[in-house]
Amino acid sequence: MLTPHQLDRAIGAVVASAAGDALGASYEFQPPLDPSVPVELRAGDDGLFERAEWTDDTSMAVPILQALARGGRLDDPAALAAIVGEWIGWARVPKGIGTQTRAVLSGIRHVTEGDARAAARAVHEQAGKSAGNGSLMRTGPVALAYLIDGVGAAAALAAAARRVSELTHFETDAGDACVIWSLAIRAAILTGHAELRAAVDTLPADRAAIWHARVDTAEAALPSQLADNNAWVVGALEAAWSAITHSETLTDALRLAVRAGNDTDTVGAITGSLAGAIYGASALPAEWVEPLHGWPGDEFRVFGAPELTELVQRAVSVPTA
Ligand SMILES: [Mg+2]
């Protein structure tokens, strides 16, 4: 099974993502932040999210994590349908939800993988695009089911990441981004290094060339210099990778991600899933971890970092790949 350091990094992939989500929640839809502006956990000005409360990014990752903790397999249509069912239940009373995801979830007639994929395709065909960042933001837990050694596990992870993405996001860029990020999270949990370029190289050659150029873009600029379109999955991945490559600690990576501006909670969540897998949950300050909370908790039941941690521990102890 995992070493203590690997387990710390597996927990980091989920808890640091939730922390990045909560950190970014109160800075959303603003221009990039000047380096002199402090970035701290705080309540949003609109009163929607409390201090240290995560948003849809983490809430949509939780059903994936719960499925894995139950021993569900992401190549099993029944497990995928259960995840979709949880999302639909959450989406009846979300505090915030992406427009593309809302359209897809409201278009699902029967809670099956096939109906979700059909709804995702219909939304894509109506809009002419469907590469929002809403599947990348929730991909953190997917790698947890594929941490055993071997080329087969990486290939199975790539297939699962794309399949989970396609439940709501039809466009190839969204699936590619989830494959790249999930493979990098797996590598980081196992070795401490993200190996993002190697993840890109698993794509077909024409797609890999496109993504290598995007990684070049990310590495050449700060997140705040890439900020125009980080609600697009490509812009979000670039901003997150830029934050990771331009920082030397987990907290710096998350703050740099939030400084990107615009879709700050999602860029924070995406950054946190990989940066947490690199640095480990133990690199998060206690004052960021202890107050973390969000759905599926409510006024009667707190759901926070301990609950996320326990689900990760269960997910990595169930062999599913
Ligand atoms: Mg959000």
Residues whose N, C-alpha, C, O or C-beta is under 5 A from the ligand:
A	BS01	MG	T55 D56 D57 D265 T266
